[in-house]
Amino acid sequence: MHDQFDVTLEDADLLGEVELTTNLIIAASEADEHLSTEEIDRILGVRPSRS
């Protein structure tokens, strides 16, 4: 019998966001002090804009 509530959801964008958030949480929990903006950008893969 088919269970209409047994649904596998996969959203590539959501999975990517979860991975980034997880990486940030791990880095923050391992840091002795607050993470700098530069450290957060590095963890999230943010590159400075060229103005």
TORGU-986016 format. One line per field, with one value per residue: residue number from 0; residue in one letter; chain; z, y, x of N, C-alpha, C in turn. Coordinates in steps of 0.05 Angstrom, whole numbers. Atoms other than C-alpha are relative to their C-alpha. Example, Ala and Ser with C-alpha at 12.3 -4.5 7.8 and 13.67 -1.06 7.14 Angstrom:
<pts>
seq = c(0;1);
type = c(A;S);
mol = c(A;A);
n.z = c(0;-1);
n.y = c(-24;-24);
n.x = c(18;-16);
ca.z = c(156;143);
ca.y = c(-90;-21);
ca.x = c(246;273);
c.z = c(0;14);
c.y = c(24;22);
c.x = c(18;-15);
</pts>
This chain:
<pts>
seq = c(0;1;2;3;4;5;6;7;8;9;10;11;12;13;14;15;16;17;18;19;20;21;22;23;24;25;26;27;28;29;30;31;32;33;34;35;36;37;38;39;40;41;42;43;44;45;46;47;48;49;50);
type = c(M;H;D;Q;F;D;V;T;L;E;D;A;D;L;L;G;E;V;E;L;T;T;N;L;I;I;A;A;S;E;A;D;E;H;L;S;T;E;E;I;D;R;I;L;G;V;R;P;S;R;S);
mol = c(A;A;A;A;A;A;A;A;A;A;A;A;A;A;A;A;A;A;A;A;A;A;A;A;A;A;A;A;A;A;A;A;A;A;A;A;A;A;A;A;A;A;A;A;A;A;A;A;A;A;A);
n.z = c(0;3;-22;12;-17;3;22;-2;11;4;11;1;-12;-29;-10;0;-23;-24;-2;-8;-28;-17;0;-16;-28;-9;-3;-23;-25;-4;-3;-27;-1;22;27;13;25;20;-5;8;30;10;-5;17;27;11;11;0;26;12;5);
n.y = c(-23;-24;-19;-27;-16;9;-15;-8;-27;-8;-27;-5;-26;3;16;-17;-19;16;5;-25;-6;20;-7;-24;7;15;-19;-18;15;7;-25;-10;-27;-4;1;-26;0;14;29;9;-1;22;24;0;-2;-27;-14;-29;-11;-18;-25);
n.x = c(17;-15;4;-3;-17;-27;-10;-27;-4;-28;-2;-29;-6;3;-22;-24;2;-4;-29;-13;7;-14;-29;-3;4;-23;-23;6;-2;-28;-16;-4;12;19;-11;-1;15;-17;1;27;0;-17;15;23;-9;7;-24;4;9;-19;14);
ca.z = c(0;-19;40;16;75;58;14;2;-7;-37;-51;-74;-53;16;25;6;57;110;95;99;164;193;173;206;270;275;263;315;367;357;360;424;407;361;287;248;187;144;177;166;93;83;114;72;9;1;-43;-36;-90;-138;-138);
ca.y = c(0;69;117;188;215;175;227;237;311;335;407;420;493;475;421;471;521;467;449;521;532;468;488;556;526;477;532;577;522;506;579;608;677;706;693;754;775;751;682;677;698;646;591;610;618;692;730;805;845;883;955);
ca.x = c(0;27;38;25;65;128;161;234;250;315;329;401;399;373;425;480;454;452;524;547;510;539;610;600;572;630;682;648;645;719;742;770;741;689;700;722;683;742;740;665;672;727;684;624;666;650;699;709;674;717;694);
c.z = c(0;23;-11;17;-1;-25;5;-14;-3;-15;1;13;30;12;1;23;26;4;8;29;19;2;18;30;11;5;25;26;6;5;29;4;-23;-27;-12;-26;-22;3;-9;-30;-12;3;-19;-30;-14;-10;0;-28;-10;-9;-16);
c.y = c(25;19;28;18;-9;12;7;27;5;26;7;26;-2;-16;16;19;-14;-6;24;7;-19;6;24;-6;-15;18;18;-15;-8;24;8;27;2;-2;28;-2;-14;-30;-11;-1;-24;-27;-3;2;26;13;30;10;19;26;19);
c.x = c(18;-6;5;17;30;12;28;3;30;0;30;8;-2;23;26;-1;4;30;16;-5;14;30;5;-4;24;24;-4;4;29;18;1;-14;-20;14;0;-17;16;-1;-27;-2;15;-16;-24;7;-7;26;-6;-8;22;-15;17);
</pts>
